[in-house]
Amino acid sequence: MSQFKREAGQGLVEYGLLVLLIALVIFVAIAVFGETVSSLYSQVVSNWP
């Protein structure tokens, strides 16, 4: 029984690390491409009929 609890806790830690990694990738992508996307969005909105 105690091993099952350890495995469940380990699963939670793994999911937490996965969420952290995904958040980090999104943050880096926004930091790298944010200005380009913002500029593109502004151009699209200004040319919208």
N, C-alpha and C positions, 0 to 999 in steps of 0.2 A: 504493500500500500504506500509506503513512504517513497518508493521509487517512482510510482505514478505521479505523486505530487511534484517531485523534482522534475520529471519530464514535462508536466504541464507548465511549471514555472519557466522551464527552459524554452518552451514554445512561445510563451509570452515575451520573453526577452528577445527571441529571434524576430518575432513580429514587430517589436519595438525598434529593433535595429533596422529592419527593412523599411519601416515608415520613416525613420531618421534619414536613411540613405536616399529615399525618394524625395524627401523634402530638400535635402542638400542638392540633389541634381536639379530640381526645379528652381531653387534659389540661384544656382550658378547659371542656369540657362537664362533666367530673367536678367541677371547681371550682365551677361555677355550679349544677349540679343535684345534687351529691353529698348534701347534707344533706336535701333533699326526698326523694330516692330512699331514703336510709337510714331516714328516718322512715316512709315508706310501707311499706318492707320489714318494719320492726319491727311495724307495725300488722297486716300480713298474717300474720306469724308468730304474733303473740299471739292472733289470732282463728282460727287454724287448729285444727280439731277434734282 
